[in-house]
Amino acid sequence: MATSRDYYDVLGVPRDAPDADIKRAFRKLAQQWHPDVNTDPSAPERFKEINEAYQVLSDPQQRRAYDMFGRAGVGAGGAEGYGPFGGFQGFGDLFDAFFGAGAGGAQTRRAHAPAGSDLRYDLSITFEESIRGAEKEIEFSALDRCSTCSGTGAEPGSASQRCPQCNGLGEIRQVRSTMLGQMVNVSVCPKCRGEGSVVATPCHECRGEGRIHRKRKLRVSVPAGIDEGHQMRLTGEGEAGPRGGTAGNLYVAIHIEAHPSLRREGTELFFDLPVSITQAALGARVAVPTAEGEEQVEVKAGTQPGAEIRLRGRGVPNLRRPGVRGDLHVMVDVRVPTRLSKRQRELLEALASESGERPARSGGIFDKVKDAIS
């Protein structure tokens, strides 16, 4: 069919439309008027008209000739050499209109063995190991490469052969004829499972799988500063792929034992330090736990409840900033005695009297002292 309508009108684009707009308009119209999806009796003729217009306007030389001389510049019947629906030198564009750009893929697909599965290992470490780092040995069972056949799956002395069903492509192609020409359907070869080769004489050890179950041991370096729930990826340490396929990865999930008195928030450590009334009032040196052991800190005279003593650089190393470490925050918790000996009561009453206070006679000294420090 040689359309009598202007090609630009057929595609619904202006005469100065860029190539991208012309291609976009063609795809949209092709999807709408293709005879396989549109049952309108006029669909075949409309589709040929759309294709004829696109074949001219998508070619720079033919488009210039058409712009200067009209249909006469490209021949009375439009572009030459078209097939039943105007030819398909631009078949890729038509295929893209239905399946998206790149759907056609390469002419052949490289056959390959499937990759092995990823594995997860849960590793428990102490609080101190999470701060300073550690070297740990882990043991687990996994599918490993068969040492007898070196992972090929073939008995030593024999070799894999090209798959006779797919001829080594790893895929089966089925061709069907349509109004547009031949359409190819591609699927994974069921005989070789996409590998392109088959084992004629399977290995007696792994029965042609190329891998067997065995226990493995690995040394794992746990970095200083790692936190609960972090995962370390060990590339290629997962299960071996069948018949020489790429090995998966091993993910080591970290679990940290709780510290009896320290708590962690990111790179910062916190400790609640209990001190007596006299220690807070008179000052004292007391021991506090750190990730490296106990350390003496000074509680200054007159320290108030809730005061903070910060030990800089005694917290958790920063994983992303080597050499940078958080702080240890010592939070002072002044403890008021709930039971007093006779002598303790007399001394506190004397302190209250010296301070101009009038303590109660019936056990009210506790409340007075508590009010004084709160």
C-alpha positions in Angstrom: 0.0 0.0 0.0 1.3 3.4 -0.9 -0.3 5.9 1.5 -1.6 9.1 0.1 -1.4 10.8 3.4 1.5 12.9 4.6 4.0 10.7 6.5 4.2 13.1 9.3 0.4 13.1 9.7 0.4 9.3 9.7 2.7 9.3 12.7 1.2 12.4 14.3 4.4 14.3 14.6 5.4 17.8 13.4 7.8 18.1 10.4 10.6 19.3 12.7 10.2 16.3 15.1 13.5 14.8 16.3 14.3 11.2 15.6 13.5 10.1 19.2 9.9 11.5 18.9 9.4 9.8 15.5 10.5 6.5 17.0 8.4 7.0 20.1 5.3 7.7 18.0 5.9 4.7 15.8 6.1 2.3 18.8 2.9 3.7 20.2 1.0 3.3 17.0 2.5 -0.1 16.2 1.3 -1.4 19.5 -2.1 0.0 18.9 -2.7 -1.1 15.2 -0.8 -4.4 15.0 -3.1 -7.0 13.4 -2.3 -9.5 16.1 -3.7 -7.3 18.8 -6.2 -5.2 17.0 -9.3 -6.9 15.5 -10.5 -3.9 13.5 -10.8 -4.9 9.8 -8.7 -1.8 8.8 -5.9 -2.7 11.2 -3.6 -4.5 8.6 -3.8 -1.5 6.1 -3.4 1.0 8.9 -0.4 -0.9 10.2 1.3 -1.0 6.8 0.7 2.8 6.5 2.4 3.4 9.8 5.3 1.2 9.0 5.8 2.8 5.5 5.8 6.3 7.1 8.3 5.2 9.7 10.7 3.5 7.2 11.0 6.8 5.4 11.2 9.2 8.3 13.6 7.1 10.3 16.2 7.1 7.5 18.0 10.5 7.4 18.6 10.4 3.6 15.1 9.4 2.7 13.6 11.9 5.1 15.6 14.8 3.5 14.4 13.6 0.0 10.8 13.4 1.3 11.0 16.9 2.8 12.2 18.3 -0.5 10.2 16.4 -3.1 7.4 14.6 -1.2 6.6 11.0 -2.0 8.2 11.5 -5.4 11.5 11.8 -3.7 11.3 8.4 -2.2 9.5 6.6 -5.0 5.8 6.4 -5.8 5.3 3.5 -3.4 7.4 4.8 -0.6 10.7 3.2 0.3 11.8 0.3 -2.0 12.2 -3.3 -1.1 9.5 -3.7 1.6 7.9 -7.0 2.3 4.3 -7.8 2.9 3.9 -5.0 5.4 6.3 -2.5 4.0 9.5 -4.5 4.7 11.3 -4.5 8.0 14.8 -3.2 7.8 13.9 -1.6 11.1 12.6 -4.9 12.6 14.5 -4.2 15.8 12.4 -1.0 16.3 9.2 -3.0 15.8 10.3 -5.7 18.2 11.2 -3.0 20.8 7.7 -1.6 20.4 6.2 -4.8 21.9 9.0 -6.1 24.2 11.1 -3.0 25.1 14.5 -2.0 24.0 17.1 -4.7 24.0 14.5 -7.5 24.3 15.9 -9.2 21.3 19.2 -9.8 23.0 22.3 -11.3 21.4 22.1 -13.9 18.7 23.5 -16.5 21.1 23.6 -16.8 24.8 26.8 -17.9 26.5 26.1 -21.2 28.2 27.5 -21.4 31.8 27.1 -23.5 34.9 24.9 -22.1 37.6 26.5 -20.4 40.6 26.5 -21.9 44.1 24.3 -20.8 46.9 25.2 -18.1 49.4 25.6 -19.3 53.1 25.1 -17.6 56.5 27.0 -18.3 59.6 26.0 -16.9 63.0 29.2 -16.0 65.0 29.0 -15.1 68.7 31.8 -13.0 70.2 32.4 -11.3 73.5 31.9 -7.6 74.2 35.6 -7.1 74.5 36.3 -8.8 71.2 33.8 -6.5 69.5 35.9 -3.5 70.8 39.4 -4.7 70.1 38.7 -7.1 67.1 39.5 -10.8 67.0 40.6 -13.7 64.9 38.1 -16.5 65.0 38.0 -20.0 63.5 34.6 -21.2 62.2 33.5 -24.6 61.1 30.6 -25.4 58.9 29.3 -28.0 56.4 28.7 -27.0 52.8 28.8 -28.3 49.3 32.4 -28.0 48.3 34.2 -28.7 45.0 34.8 -32.4 44.3 38.5 -33.1 44.5 38.2 -36.2 42.4 36.9 -34.5 39.3 38.0 -31.0 40.2 34.4 -29.8 40.0 33.8 -30.9 36.4 31.4 -33.7 37.3 33.2 -36.0 34.8 35.0 -39.2 35.8 38.8 -38.6 35.7 40.1 -39.5 32.2 36.8 -38.5 30.6 35.4 -35.1 29.6 32.2 -33.2 29.3 30.6 -33.3 25.8 28.6 -30.7 23.9 24.9 -31.1 24.6 23.3 -32.8 21.6 19.9 -31.2 22.2 21.0 -27.5 22.1 24.4 -28.0 20.3 26.2 -26.3 23.1 24.2 -23.1 23.2 22.5 -23.9 26.5 19.1 -22.8 25.0 16.4 -24.1 22.8 15.1 -21.8 20.0 11.6 -22.4 18.6 10.7 -20.4 15.4 7.2 -19.6 14.5 5.8 -17.7 11.5 3.7 -14.6 12.1 2.3 -11.8 9.9 5.6 -10.0 10.7 7.8 -12.8 9.6 9.6 -15.3 11.9 9.5 -14.9 15.7 11.9 -16.8 17.8 11.1 -18.1 21.3 14.1 -18.9 23.5 14.1 -21.2 26.5 16.8 -23.0 28.7 17.8 -26.3 27.4 16.2 -29.0 29.6 18.9 -31.6 29.0 22.0 -29.6 30.0 20.1 -27.0 32.2 21.6 -24.1 30.3 25.2 -25.3 30.6 25.8 -26.3 27.0 27.5 -29.5 27.9 26.6 -32.9 29.5 28.6 -35.4 31.4 28.8 -38.7 29.5 30.6 -40.6 32.3 29.7 -39.0 35.7 32.3 -38.9 38.5 32.0 -41.8 40.9 32.6 -39.6 43.9 30.1 -36.8 43.3 27.9 -38.6 40.7 28.4 -35.9 38.1 27.4 -33.0 40.4 30.9 -31.7 40.7 30.6 -31.0 44.4 30.1 -33.0 47.6 29.2 -32.2 51.2 32.1 -31.7 53.6 33.1 -29.8 56.7 35.1 -26.7 56.2 37.2 -24.5 58.5 37.9 -20.8 58.0 39.8 -18.1 59.8 37.7 -15.0 60.1 39.1 -11.6 61.0 36.6 -9.7 63.1 37.3 -5.9 62.8 37.5 -3.7 65.9 34.3 -1.8 66.5 31.9 -4.3 64.8 28.4 -4.1 66.2 25.5 -6.4 66.8 23.8 -7.6 63.6 26.6 -6.6 61.3 27.4 -9.0 58.5 30.8 -9.8 57.0 30.8 -11.0 53.4 33.4 -13.5 52.4 33.4 -13.6 48.6 33.5 -17.1 47.1 33.4 -18.9 50.4 29.8 -20.1 50.0 28.7 -23.3 48.3 30.5 -24.4 45.2 28.5 -24.2 42.0 27.6 -27.5 40.2 30.0 -28.7 37.6 32.5 -25.9 38.0 30.0 -23.1 38.5 31.1 -20.0 40.5 31.0 -20.4 44.2 28.5 -18.3 46.3 29.4 -16.0 49.2 29.5 -16.7 52.9 27.9 -14.1 55.2 29.0 -14.1 58.8 26.4 -12.5 61.1 27.8 -11.1 64.3 26.2 -11.5 67.7 27.8 -9.9 70.7 27.5 -11.1 74.3 26.2 -8.4 76.7 28.6 -6.7 79.1 27.6 -7.0 82.8 27.9 -3.2 83.4 28.8 -1.4 80.2 26.3 -0.5 77.6 27.0 0.6 74.0 25.4 3.2 71.8 27.2 3.4 68.4 30.8 4.2 69.2 30.0 5.5 72.8 30.1 3.4 76.0 28.2 4.2 79.1 28.6 3.2 82.8 26.5 4.1 85.8 28.9 4.7 88.7 27.3 4.3 92.2 28.9 6.5 94.8 28.0 7.2 98.4 27.0 10.6 99.9 30.4 11.0 101.5 32.3 10.1 98.3 30.2 12.7 96.4 30.7 15.3 99.1 34.4 14.7 99.9 35.7 13.3 96.6 37.2 9.9 96.0 39.1 7.7 93.5 37.1 4.7 92.4 37.5 1.9 89.8 35.3 1.8 86.7 35.3 -1.0 84.1 36.5 -0.4 80.5 36.8 -2.6 77.5 40.5 -3.1 78.5 39.9 -3.7 82.2 39.4 -1.6 85.3 40.6 2.0 85.5 40.7 4.5 88.3 38.8 7.7 87.9 38.5 10.7 90.2 35.2 11.8 91.7 35.7 15.4 92.6 34.5 16.8 95.9 31.0 18.2 95.6 30.0 16.0 92.6 26.3 16.2 92.1 24.0 13.3 91.2 23.8 12.8 87.4 27.2 14.3 86.8 29.2 12.9 83.9 32.9 11.9 83.9 34.1 11.4 80.3 37.0 9.2 79.4 37.9 10.3 75.9 39.0 7.7 73.5 38.0 4.8 75.7 34.9 3.9 73.8 34.4 1.9 70.5 36.6 2.2 67.4 34.9 3.7 64.4 34.7 1.1 61.6 34.6 3.8 58.9 37.2 6.1 60.3 40.3 4.2 61.3 42.1 5.7 64.3 39.0 7.4 65.6 37.4 6.0 68.8 34.4 7.0 70.9 34.3 7.9 74.6 33.4 6.2 77.8 30.7 8.2 79.7 30.7 7.6 83.4 27.4 8.7 84.9 27.5 9.4 88.6 24.7 7.9 90.7 24.8 9.1 94.3 23.3 6.4 96.5 21.4 7.5 99.7 21.6 4.9 102.5 18.2 3.4 103.5 19.4 2.0 106.8 21.7 3.8 109.3 23.6 2.7 112.4 23.2 4.7 115.6 26.6 6.2 115.0 25.9 7.1 111.4 22.6 8.8 112.4 24.4 10.9 115.1 27.0 12.0 112.6 24.4 13.0 110.0 22.4 14.8 112.6 25.5 16.7 113.6 26.0 17.6 109.9 22.4 18.7 109.6 22.7 20.8 112.8 25.9 22.4 111.5 24.2 23.2 108.3 21.3 24.9 110.1 18.8 22.1 109.4 16.4 20.6 111.9 16.2 16.9 111.2 13.2 14.9 112.3 13.6 12.7 115.4 11.6 9.8 114.1 13.7 8.4 111.2 13.2 11.5 109.0 16.9 12.0 108.5 16.7 9.9 105.3 14.2 12.3 103.7 16.3 15.3 104.8 19.5 14.0 103.3 17.7 12.9 100.1 16.2 16.4 99.8 19.5 18.0 100.3 21.2 16.2 97.4 18.2 16.2 95.0 
